[in-house]
Amino acid sequence: MIDARRHEDPVRRRIEALGTSMSLPTVARALGVLEGEHRSPRRGGTDDLLDVRAYEIGDEARQIDWKISARSGRTMVVQRERRVSSRVHLLMDAGREMTATCPSGEHAYAVAANALCMFAALTLRRSDDVSLVLGDASRITRVPFHGGFAQFERTIDEASERSWSHPRNLGALLDYAVRLRDRDALVVLATADGAVGDGELRRIRRIAQTHPFVLIDVATVNPFAAEPVASRRGSRVVDGVSGRRVPAFLTRRALADEVATHRAYRVSALRQELSRAGARLIHADSSEAMFHDFVRLISLSCLGSPGARSHLRAGATAPRKEVSV
């Protein structure tokens, strides 16, 4: 069941504040970093001229109309009907593997839900349609949703109130995305450590040929770490399926370092493969870190420099009780 404290999650409140405080042009540029720009199938989405005004600091150079500027004797920019995706598909791995615990003490599904809320906050601000889909080995479920960000929060929290008894089937969830007909719509998939193999990568490459694609990869605890959750000293890791504890003699620094090295290599290789396919990876082990990486991507569009530092900061998240893998 979902802990009631999630509704007081400071990261959620920060996500909401981020979405409401950004101007629409900034939102469009922020999502454009992830999805690229393309024509909207909606009426009026054909770059119709909306306004002409003098250039101001912060305007994009591509908005300058040089012919109008030459006639007026000063630099002028034009505002046209925005290019957007008409729909964003948010896919969430709902397999029992998502009940694993993260180093922050959160469950992987909670971090994944917060990550999807970040995308929802901006896409709803831009008035795009949001489609939420959950999938495990038993079924693929499209969750009906209509409304604003608060309604999306309630929808994804209610959808997460499940038994989490079935294993994941990421292949079936990706097959759902392969069959999407609205080309150019943004597809975001949230899952956890080790879910993407060769078969899933082949499907992702196929999706990325027609859709902007973002993979949310949630990192879970290192089962051999002496302190798997920093906020809970002395906690022990248990298997999420059998309920058995990891034997104490396996809690060794050498084994923990080996797992950490392997995971780092896997993430690096996955990022490289996704980049080759034209897709993006966001990898984090907490809602805090996920929010930080998301803000960094927005900073690339708002401040225009990969090394630019955002003025937005994140606070700490509340710890959880279970530690499972």
C-alpha positions in Angstrom: 0.0 0.0 0.0 1.1 3.6 -0.5 2.3 5.4 2.6 0.2 8.5 3.3 3.4 10.4 3.8 3.9 10.4 0.0 1.3 13.0 -0.3 3.5 15.3 1.8 6.6 14.3 -0.2 8.7 17.5 -0.5 9.9 16.3 -3.9 6.3 16.2 -5.2 5.7 19.7 -4.0 8.9 20.9 -5.7 7.8 19.2 -8.9 4.5 21.0 -8.7 6.2 24.4 -8.0 8.6 23.8 -10.9 5.8 23.2 -13.4 3.7 26.2 -12.3 6.6 28.7 -12.0 8.0 28.1 -15.5 6.7 30.2 -18.4 5.3 28.4 -21.4 8.2 29.2 -23.7 10.6 27.9 -21.1 8.5 24.7 -20.7 8.6 24.2 -24.5 12.3 24.6 -24.6 12.8 22.3 -21.6 10.8 19.5 -23.2 12.4 20.2 -26.5 15.7 19.1 -25.0 14.2 15.7 -24.5 11.9 15.3 -27.5 13.1 17.5 -30.3 10.7 19.7 -32.0 8.2 18.6 -34.6 4.9 19.8 -36.0 1.8 19.3 -34.0 -1.2 17.6 -35.7 -3.5 20.0 -33.9 -5.3 22.8 -35.7 -3.1 25.9 -35.8 0.0 23.9 -35.3 1.6 24.8 -38.6 3.9 27.7 -37.5 1.2 30.4 -38.0 2.6 33.8 -37.1 1.4 35.0 -33.7 3.4 38.2 -32.9 6.3 40.4 -33.9 8.3 42.3 -31.4 11.7 43.8 -30.7 14.5 41.4 -29.6 15.0 41.1 -25.9 17.9 39.4 -23.9 17.0 35.8 -23.5 15.3 35.3 -26.8 16.5 32.5 -29.0 18.5 33.5 -32.0 16.4 31.2 -34.2 13.3 33.5 -33.5 15.0 36.5 -35.2 13.3 37.3 -38.5 16.1 38.9 -40.5 13.9 40.3 -43.3 11.6 42.1 -40.8 14.7 43.3 -38.9 16.2 44.7 -42.1 13.0 46.6 -42.9 12.5 48.0 -39.4 16.2 48.9 -38.7 16.4 46.9 -35.5 16.5 43.3 -34.5 13.0 41.8 -34.4 11.8 38.3 -33.3 8.7 36.6 -34.4 6.5 34.2 -32.3 4.8 31.4 -34.1 2.4 28.7 -33.2 4.4 26.3 -31.1 5.7 23.0 -32.4 4.9 20.3 -29.8 4.1 16.7 -29.3 0.3 16.3 -29.0 0.6 13.4 -26.5 3.2 12.0 -24.0 3.1 8.3 -23.1 4.3 7.6 -19.6 5.0 3.8 -19.2 5.7 2.3 -15.8 7.2 -1.1 -15.0 4.7 -2.5 -12.5 6.5 -5.8 -11.8 7.3 -6.9 -8.2 10.9 -6.1 -8.8 9.9 -2.4 -8.4 9.2 -3.0 -4.7 13.0 -3.1 -4.2 14.5 -0.5 -1.9 16.7 2.3 -3.0 19.7 3.7 -1.1 17.5 6.6 -0.1 15.1 4.2 1.7 12.4 4.7 -0.9 10.9 1.9 -2.9 11.8 1.9 -6.6 8.2 2.3 -7.7 8.0 5.5 -5.6 11.0 7.0 -7.3 9.7 5.9 -10.7 6.3 7.5 -9.9 8.0 10.8 -8.9 10.1 10.7 -12.1 6.9 10.4 -14.2 5.3 13.2 -12.2 8.2 15.4 -13.4 7.3 14.8 -17.0 3.6 15.1 -16.3 4.0 18.5 -14.6 5.6 20.1 -17.7 3.5 18.3 -20.4 0.3 19.3 -18.6 1.6 22.8 -18.3 2.0 22.8 -22.0 -1.5 21.4 -22.5 -0.4 18.2 -24.0 -2.3 15.0 -23.5 -0.8 12.5 -21.0 -1.3 8.7 -21.3 -0.3 6.6 -18.3 0.3 2.9 -18.8 1.4 0.2 -16.3 2.5 -3.3 -17.1 3.7 -6.5 -15.5 3.7 -10.2 -16.6 -0.1 -10.5 -16.1 -1.4 -7.5 -18.0 -0.8 -4.1 -19.6 -3.1 -1.5 -18.2 -3.8 2.0 -19.6 -5.0 4.1 -16.7 -7.7 6.7 -17.7 -6.6 10.2 -16.8 -8.2 13.6 -17.3 -7.3 16.8 -15.5 -4.3 18.7 -14.1 -1.2 17.8 -12.1 -3.1 17.1 -8.9 -5.3 14.7 -10.6 -2.3 13.0 -12.2 -0.8 12.6 -8.8 -3.9 10.9 -7.4 -4.1 8.7 -10.5 -0.6 7.4 -10.4 -0.8 6.9 -6.6 -4.0 5.0 -6.8 -2.6 2.9 -9.7 0.4 2.1 -7.5 -1.8 0.7 -4.8 -1.5 -2.9 -6.1 -0.3 -6.2 -4.8 2.9 -6.1 -6.9 2.7 -9.9 -7.0 3.6 -10.5 -10.6 7.1 -10.3 -12.1 7.9 -7.7 -14.7 7.5 -8.1 -18.4 9.3 -5.1 -19.9 9.2 -6.7 -23.3 5.4 -6.6 -23.4 5.4 -2.9 -22.2 7.8 -2.0 -25.0 5.8 -3.9 -27.5 2.8 -1.7 -26.5 5.0 1.4 -27.3 6.1 -0.1 -30.6 2.4 -0.2 -31.7 1.8 3.5 -30.9 0.5 5.2 -34.0 1.0 8.8 -33.1 4.5 9.3 -34.5 6.8 11.9 -32.7 4.9 11.6 -29.4 7.3 11.4 -26.5 7.6 8.0 -24.8 9.0 7.8 -21.2 9.6 4.4 -19.6 10.3 4.0 -15.9 11.9 0.8 -14.6 14.6 -0.3 -12.2 18.1 -1.8 -12.2 19.0 -4.5 -14.7 15.7 -4.6 -16.5 17.0 -3.6 -19.9 18.7 -6.4 -21.8 19.5 -7.1 -25.5 15.9 -7.9 -26.3 14.6 -4.7 -24.7 17.3 -2.6 -26.4 16.2 -3.9 -29.8 12.7 -2.7 -29.1 13.9 0.6 -27.8 15.9 1.2 -31.0 12.7 0.5 -33.0 10.7 2.9 -30.9 13.3 5.6 -31.1 13.1 5.5 -34.9 9.7 7.1 -34.8 9.4 8.6 -31.2 11.6 10.6 -28.8 12.3 8.1 -26.1 13.5 8.6 -22.4 14.4 5.7 -20.1 14.1 6.3 -16.4 16.4 3.8 -14.6 16.0 3.6 -10.8 19.0 2.3 -8.9 18.4 0.0 -5.9 20.4 -1.0 -2.9 23.7 -2.9 -3.1 22.8 -6.2 -1.5 26.4 -6.7 -0.1 26.9 -3.2 1.3 27.5 -3.0 5.0 25.0 -0.1 5.2 22.6 -0.4 2.2 20.5 2.5 3.4 22.5 5.3 4.9 19.5 6.7 6.9 18.9 3.3 8.7 22.1 2.0 10.2 22.1 -1.7 10.8 19.4 -2.5 8.3 19.6 -5.9 6.6 18.8 -6.7 3.0 16.1 -9.4 2.3 15.1 -11.0 -1.0 11.8 -9.5 -2.2 10.4 -12.8 -3.3 11.5 -15.4 -0.8 11.9 -13.0 2.2 15.3 -14.5 3.0 18.0 -12.3 4.4 21.4 -12.0 2.6 23.8 -14.0 4.7 26.0 -11.9 6.9 29.2 -13.5 5.6 28.4 -12.1 2.2 28.3 -8.5 3.5 31.9 -7.8 2.5 33.5 -4.7 1.0 35.1 -6.6 -1.9 31.7 -8.0 -3.0 30.0 -4.7 -2.6 32.7 -2.9 -4.7 32.4 -5.6 -7.4 28.6 -5.1 -7.6 29.0 -1.3 -7.7 31.6 -1.5 -10.5 29.5 -3.9 -12.5 26.4 -1.6 -12.2 28.4 1.5 -13.1 29.7 -0.3 -16.2 26.1 -1.4 -17.1 24.7 2.1 -16.8 27.6 3.5 -18.9 27.0 0.9 -21.6 23.3 1.5 -21.5 23.7 5.3 -21.8 25.9 4.8 -24.8 23.6 2.4 -26.5 20.6 4.7 -26.0 22.6 7.7 -27.2 23.3 5.8 -30.4 19.6 5.1 -30.9 18.8 8.8 -30.3 17.2 8.1 -26.9 18.1 9.5 -23.4 18.8 7.9 -20.0 18.0 9.4 -16.6 19.6 7.2 -13.9 19.3 8.0 -10.2 18.9 6.2 -6.8 16.4 8.5 -5.2 13.7 11.0 -5.9 16.1 13.7 -4.8 18.7 12.7 -7.3 16.1 12.2 -10.0 14.7 15.7 -9.5 18.3 17.1 -9.6 19.0 15.4 -13.0 15.7 16.5 -14.4 16.4 20.1 -13.4 19.9 19.8 -15.0 18.3 18.9 -18.3 16.0 21.8 -18.0 19.0 24.0 -17.2 20.5 23.0 -20.5 17.6 24.6 -22.4 17.1 27.6 -20.1 20.7 28.6 -19.5 22.2 27.2 -22.8 25.3 25.6 -21.3 25.9 22.0 -20.3 27.9 23.2 -17.3 25.4 25.8 -16.3 24.4 25.6 -12.7 20.7 25.7 -11.9 19.3 27.9 -9.1 16.8 25.2 -8.2 17.8 23.0 -5.3 16.3 19.8 -3.8 15.8 18.8 -0.2 15.9 15.5 1.6 13.2 12.8 1.2 11.7 10.8 4.0 13.1 7.3 4.7 11.1 4.1 4.4 11.0 1.0 6.5 11.5 -2.0 4.3 14.8 -2.9 2.6 14.3 -5.5 -0.1 15.8 -6.4 -3.4 
